[in-house]
Every structure is written in structure tokens, then in C-alpha cells.
């Protein structure tokens, strides 16, 4: 069984488990942003582990919202749009949070690593897909088969790991963010090449 299929099965289980919550899927989606803003607040206080805790809660809310919508058979294109927009705002808050810590440079300035992850990882990989769809150079099958060494889930894991390392090994956090910057560039290049064919 593939990792993607296992995650899909896990999400279905989550949807069933949390479908009795007295919240709409969109309310769960917006709770992710609420948790992310609390995570950002703790980063401003230079409390990396409390910040990480709230970003993990934001990630959990993101995993639950769509699953609950599907379990309740109330999934809509409008809800998916809101989910995608909130996902990017949460990721921005996470990347911004990492910028508040005095991390040492690793090969390039840490601010540049974060900027590359934000621009090429969070923004341009999504834009490459959305623009290919908008310009009708890709159908659903081509979009489903798009490559991406550092897709959103992997990118979030890398950012969570970096934040977890901040209080214990700042240089390790910096090295991981540099790797994230390189993989973000590579992922964008993969998507660009995929849709340029």
C-alpha cells in the first residue's frame, strides 16, 4: 500500500472520528489559522517549542477539515478554495515565525533560505500548477501526475523539524532550512519542466 493511499485511509478515519464535532468544516479550517497566529505570537516571544505546538495543532486542523467535509458529504469547491488559501496563510506564519530566531547562517544567510522556501516552495510550486490549469496546458490527469520532491506535506514536516531544532541545535535548524530552500527550488523546476512539455 502506497504512503499516499495510507494517508488517504488515515484521513478518512479522521473524518469519521471528528464528524460529530459541533463545527463546520470551514470553521475547522479557520481554526488552523487561529492556531497559526498563536504559534506566531509564541515565536515573537522566542518560545520555539510552544510555537511548534500551535503549528502542529494548525496542521492537525488542516488534516481534519477536508476529511470531516467528506465524511459529512458536504465537500464543496468553495470549501476547498478556502482551505487552500488558509493553508498558504498558515505556511506563511510558520516561515515568518522561523525568521524571529537568531539562527546562524548556513552557506547562505538564513533570511535567504526562508525567502526561497516561501517563494519557490509555498508560492511558485502552487502557482505553477494553478497557472497550468488556468491556461489549459494541463488536464486533471497531468496535474495528478505532477512531480515534486518537496510537496506541501513534506515541506511542513521540514519546517516543523527546523522549529523543533531551534532551541537544541540552531545550526542544525539552519542546515535543514538550507536543504529546504534547495529542494523548494528543485520542486519548482520539476513542476515548471512538467508543464512546459
N, C-alpha and C positions, 0 to 999 in steps of 0.2 A: 504494500500500500504506500503510495507516494506521500511525502510530507504535506503537500498541498491538500490532498484528499483527507489526510488525518486531521489537519487543521479545520477543514470544512466540516468534518464529522463532529469535532470538538465544539465548533461554533453552533452547530445545530443543537447539541446538548445544552449549551449555554442558553440558547434561545428558549428551549423548553423550560429550563430551570428558572429563568428570570422573567418569563412571560406574564407571571402573576404580579409583577411589580406594579404599583399604582402610578406608573409614569408612562407617558407615550414614548415611542422610540426617539422622536425629536427632542424630548426633554432629557432623555439619557444622553443623546448626542451633545446637547448644550452643557450637560453636567461635566463632560470631558473638558470643555473649555474652562469651566469654573475651576476644576481641579488643577488645570494647567496654570491658571492665573495664581492660584495659591502656591504652586510649585515655583513660579517666577518670583513671588514675594519672598519665599524662603531662600532662593538663590541670591536675591538682593541682600538678605541678611547673612549671606555666606554660609548657609547651612545646607551643604550638599546632600546629605542623606535625607533630611526632611523634604527637600526639593524633589529628590528622586522618588520618594514615597508617593508624593502627589502626582508626579508624572506617570508613575505606574498605575495609579488609580485612573488617570485620564486615559491611559492605554486600555485598561480593563473596560471602561465605559465605551470606548470605541469598538472593542470586540463584541460587546453585548448589544449595542443599539440595533445594528442590522439584523442580528440573529433574532432579537425579540420581534422586530417587524416581520421577518419571515415566518416565525412561529405563530404570530397572530394573523398571518396572511394580510398584513396591512402595508407591505413594502410598496413604495411609490418612487417614481423618478425624482419627484420634488424632495423626498426624504433623502435619497441617495446624493442629490446635489448638495443639500445642507451638510450631510455627513462629510463629503469630500472637502467642502470649504472649511468646516471646523477642523478636520484633520490637518489641513495646512496651517491653520492658526495655532493649533496645539504644537505642531512641529516647530513653528517659528518661535514660540515661547520657550521651548526646550533648548533650541540653539542659542537664543538670546541669553538664557539662564547660564549656559556654559561660559558666555563671554564675561560674566561678572567675577569669575575666579581667576586669580593670578597664576595662570598656568605658564610654564616655561615654553619657549619656542622649541619646536622640533622640526628641523630642516627649514621650514618657513615660519613666519610669525603665526601665532595661534589664531589671531583675528582673521588671517587669510584662509586658514584651514576651515574655520567656521563659515566664512563667506562662501567658499567653494561648495561646502556641503549644502548651505542654504540655497545658493543659486542653481548649481548643477544637479544637486540631489533632490531637494524639495520642489524647486520650481521648474527647471528645464526638462527633467525626465517626464513630469506630468504634462507639461506643455507640448512636448514632442508628440505624445500620444493624442492629446486633445486636438492639436492642430492638424495632425494626420487625419483624424476623423472628420474634422470640420472641412478640410479641403478635399475630402473623399478620396484620399490616396490609400486608405486602409479600410477594409471591412472588419466585421466583428471577429472573423477567424484570424486575420493578420494581427489584430490587436491582442487577441488571446494568446498568440504565439510569440509576442514580443519578448526580446531578451532583456536581461537586467541583472547584473551581478550584485547590485546593492539596491534592491527594490525597497519600498517603504518599510515593510516589516523588519527586514534586515538592518535598514538604516536606523530605525528606532532602537533596536537591540544594541547597535553600536553606540548610539548616543546615551542610552541608559547605562551601558557599561562604562563609558567615559565619565559620566557624572558620578557613578559609584566609586571610581578610582580616584577622584579628585582629592578626598581627604587622606588617602593612604599612599598614593603614588602619583603625584601630579605629572611627573614626566611620562609615566605610562599612559595617563589620560591624554596628554598631548600627542604621543606617538599614535594612539588609537584614532584620534581626530585627524591626524595627517593621513593615515591609511583611509579613513572615511572620505577625506577630500579627494584622494586619488581614485578611489572606487566610484565616487559620485561622478567624476569626470569620465571615467571609463563607461559607466552605465549610460550617461547621456550620449556618448559616442556610439554605443551599441544601438540605442534607440534611433538615433539620427540615421545611422547606416541602414538599419532595418527598414525604416520608412522611406528612405531615399532610393531604394531599389526599384 
